[in-house]
C-alpha cells in the first residue's frame, strides 16, 4: 500500500491535494480508518509524530515532477545572481538549469535513505495558515550526510504546496538554504559560517521560470 501511495504522489505536478496527502500520511503512520476532512484537519493541531518512524513527503519526486513539467512547457529559466548584493540576471539553457537542480537536490531526499536519520513532525500551524511537515536530524545522522533539516508547507485553503525549505551543508563552513516555491522560483542562499572569513559571508542565487 505504501508503494502504491508513493507512486501516486509522484504523479502530482504543481497541485497537491491536501485530502490525498493527509490520507497518505495517516495511513502510513497510524493506519486509522478514514475520517472527514474537517476532523482530520483538526487532528493536525495536536498531532505529534516525533516518536513515529517518518513517512516522508516525497520532496525529490515533487521537485523532479515540476522540473519535468517546466521542460514540457518549454519555460525560460532566468538566473539572478547576487554575489555582492547587486543583482545580475541572465537567461540560462534549460539543460544547464536541470543539471544544477539535480546537483542541488543531491543526495536523494526520500524515506529509504533518510528515515533513519530524521525525526518527522506534522502539525497545523495556524499562525501561518499552513500544514507544516518538519524534518529534524536525530542523533544517528552521520556527519557525512549533508542535509541538516527541511520543511514542507501546505496551504489548507488552496490545497497546494506553498513552499519547500531545505538546509544543506556545503563544505566545512558553508551551508545552502534552499527555497522552492512551486510554479515560481527556486532560491539558494549560501552562507559562509567560518568565523575567520570576513568577506563574502553571503551569496544568493535565484532561478525564476518565465514564459
Secondary structure by P-SEA (a helix, b strand, c coil): caaaaaaaaaaccccccaaaaaaaaaaaccccccccaaaaaaaacccccccccccccaaaaaaaaaaaaaaaabbbbbbbbccccbbbbbbbbaaaaaaaaaaaaccccccccccccbbbbbbbccccccbbbbbbbccccccccccccbbbbbccccccccbbbbbbbccccbbbbbbbbcccbbbbbbbbcccccccccbbbbbbbbcc
